[in-house]
Every structure is written in C-alpha cells, then in structure tokens.
Amino acid sequence: MKYSYKLAFIIILINFLSGCATSYKIDRINDAEDVFDAAVGFGFGYKARIGPINICPIIFHMSGYGLEGGEFSSRFKGIEAGLLCIGGGEANHSDKSEKRNKHYNSIYILGISTPGSWIGQRTEYPLSYFTQIEFCAGLGGTVKFGFNPGELIDLILGLALIDIYSDDLESVENRDY
C-alpha cells in the first residue's frame, strides 16, 4: 500500500516534468502563478492592501518587472498613485487577465477600493481581488510583494478539478459536454 502511493506520486511527477502541455497542467501552472506577486518597478512611498482595504499614506508606483497579477512581465504595466488613502490606477490589464476573469481597474477613496478609474472605465472586481494581501514600497525603485490565500485554495482545489475562481481556461475550452 505504501509503495502504491509512492508509485502514483512518481507517475504524476513524471507527467508534470515530461513537457506535455496538457490543458490540466497549463491551468495548474496558471493557478500557481496567481498565488504570489513579486515585482520591481519605479516610484516612491508605500502602500499595503488587504482585499479592498488600502493603507496608503503616499504611493507613486509604476509597475515593471516580475510576477504580478498571475503573469510574468518585463514591461511597463501601469501607474498607481495615492495620497492619504485617496488614489487609483491599480489595475490588471492583459489579454490573459481578461480571458481568466482577472481584469479590473481600481480607484480608492478613504482607503476603500471601488471598481473603476478616474477616467470612467468600469470593471467588476474578480473574486480573487478580495483575498489579495500585498505591500509595495520604495524610493526611486519599488518592490511589490503579494500573497493570495484564496488563490492558494483555488490551486489546491484545482488539483481535483474544482475551480472556485472560474479561471481555468484551458480545461474549459477543451472540455467535451
């Protein structure tokens, strides 16, 4: 019995390392990329966010390079500016984020985020926005770190094909009904 668990683990490991790009594997990789954020950019100040609550005395941040919003990026993605918990510009824009139900724009007043932007673009928040915990700080260069416990649950449940955030594109597109 103990050996059958080891054998099953080895078979699963070989499948993941074999290079076969199955839809299941692509969705699990996407889910794993959603759990953590680690990026560098340009700007100054600091901001912390827990779900829609912002703690932000002052921030000017141009996102840049790293893993952010479930995507690796090596290009400029957007500007966020805030002063005394009034600000905006926080966003997740890309073709991949739109397809995976992760696209949003955000402004915040008195530290509470609301979907939208100062120029009138309205989007709804994805459920994963409410479970994100992140911190951004810097002086000249900025660093941004984030953790999303909801995305971790989505990843774990995704192993059993349960998709609580409706972000598994590949499995849905290839599913036969």
C-alpha positions, 0 to 999 in steps of 0.5 A: 500500500505504501509503495502504491502511493509512492508509485502514483506520486512518481507517475504524476511527477513524471507527467508534470516534468515530461513537457506535455502541455496538457490543458490540466497542467497549463491551468495548474501552472496558471493557478500557481502563478496567481498565488504570489506577486513579486515585482520591481518597478519605479516610484516612491512611498508605500502602500499595503492592501488587504482585499479592498482595504488600502493603507496608503499614506503616499504611493507613486508606483509604476509597475515593471518587472516580475510576477504580478497579477498571475503573469510574468512581465518585463514591461511597463504595466501601469501607474498607481498613485495615492495620497492619504488613502485617496488614489487609483490606477491599480489595475490588471490589464492583459489579454490573459487577465481578461480571458481568466476573469482577472481584469479590473481597474481600481480607484480608492477613496478613504482607503476603500477600493471601488471598481473603476478609474478616474477616467470612467472605465468600469470593471467588476472586481474578480473574486480573487481581488478580495483575498489579495494581501500585498505591500509595495514600497520604495524610493526611486525603485519599488518592490511589490510583494503579494500573497493570495490565500484564496488563490492558494485554495483555488490551486489546491482545489484545482488539483481535483478539478474544482475551480472556485475562481472560474479561471481555468481556461484551458480545461474549459475550452477543451472540455467535451459536454 
